[in-house]
Amino acid sequence: MNNSSKQYLRILFVGDSWKGSSARATREALCAFPDVLIDEIDADHIVVAHRSFALRAANKLVRSLQIKELEREVRAALQTRSADVLLVYKGDGISTRVLRQAKALGVATINMFPDCSPHAFGRPLREAMGEYDLVISTKPFHPREWYRTYGYNNSCVCVPHGYDPTVHYRPDAPKRQELDVVMVATWRPEYHALLLDFAKEASKESWRVGIAGAGWMKQRDRFPTSWLFVPTICGSAYIDFIRSGRIAIAPVQRRMVVRGISQPGDDDSIRTYELAAAGAFFVHQRTDYVTTVYDERNEVPLWDDAMELASLVRHYLPREAEREAMAAAAQARAVPRYSAASRATQILAHIRSALAAR
């Protein structure tokens, strides 16, 4: 550790800054510790993501230049600021070369990885992931699979996702609920198949269903015309939409294919914690890990397939008091235990252990 940092832990944090992002929630939670000083580089201000087709196409032409600019910013910060740790959230745009330069300056390199597979985002990230001194993953299965599935020899530990209390926590119970069933998730083939089967199971029902997230608007013609489809929403609008439904669905991608190879999928997702903090009643896709997070009978009912999902909706939709009691119990379990602040305490413990080992 640098001599100038004996009193404080100095972290150079690289990650997204938009309100509602996990990177921002993690950074703000770490800033709350009095012995931690954070300098930040807002990666999304340099490597910009767009939604429209025209801007995405144009962005492909300049993305390499944006990544070079991000690397210049990181290298300059490492040279001019006194950092003990380079803490990178996910790591798009951070190359192996930058990490080696950080290490040459005596700076520990740590990655916070929030996704299923480090192989799923292109060669630069895939190669860089093995260069970090430590990877702190949100996925419970990553530590045991880090070498066996992904081929990495560096250290990997797990700190699960946490909700952002400034965005996701609502102390009051939902009031005006105009939808029966809601789901917010990015479109994936697995989720598409799930909802098609769910629509068949619910074909004789008059449930008001709302689906939000990237990719669903293009698929709306495949589903019942009565269903409501909403484009990408985030932040407080996301929570408002979730709370507008009597029952929220929380799916997970249990397997994924990367470069033609099957790899483990999610045990949980950030929704696992955000929906509880929001005071929403939700039903979660069953995994072994989620059974350790919530009580299935008293907090969060679990389902395996569309048939069981529809059965749970039929059971709980007319039982308002039961839904309210279970939502309150799930929230009591999650708040503050599953908050970003609670997770930050675990993250700091792992960072300090990694520094001590060096």
Number of C-alpha atoms within 10 A of each C-alpha: 16 13 8 12 14 10 9 13 21 23 24 22 26 28 24 25 19 15 15 19 16 21 23 21 25 24 24 17 19 23 17 12 14 9 11 15 17 18 17 18 19 18 26 15 14 19 20 14 12 11 9 8 9 9 11 14 11 11 17 11 10 12 17 13 14 20 19 16 16 23 19 13 17 22 15 11 17 20 13 8 12 17 27 25 25 25 27 24 25 23 22 19 21 22 20 18 12 19 22 17 14 21 17 10 13 15 25 24 24 26 23 24 23 20 16 22 21 22 17 14 14 10 12 15 19 20 14 21 26 21 22 21 20 22 28 25 24 24 22 16 17 23 16 12 15 20 15 11 13 16 10 16 12 14 16 23 20 20 20 21 23 27 32 25 20 12 20 23 22 19 12 9 14 19 10 10 15 13 20 17 22 24 21 25 19 14 17 13 9 14 15 15 12 16 17 15 17 18 20 15 16 18 11 8 10 9 17 15 20 22 25 23 18 16 15 20 16 11 11 15 10 10 15 13 9 11 18 16 20 17 14 18 16 17 15 15 13 18 22 17 21 29 26 21 25 26 24 26 24 22 24 21 17 16 14 17 12 13 9 7 7 11 17 16 17 20 21 26 21 16 20 26 26 24 27 29 30 28 27 27 31 29 23 23 23 20 16 9 13 18 14 9 17 20 16 18 9 15 25 24 20 23 21 12 15 20 16 15 23 17 15 16 20 14 10 17 15 11 10 11 10 15 21 18 14 23 25 23 19 27 26 15 18 24 18 17 15 23 24 26 24 16 22 22 15 15 22 15 12 19 21 13 11 17 17 9 7 10
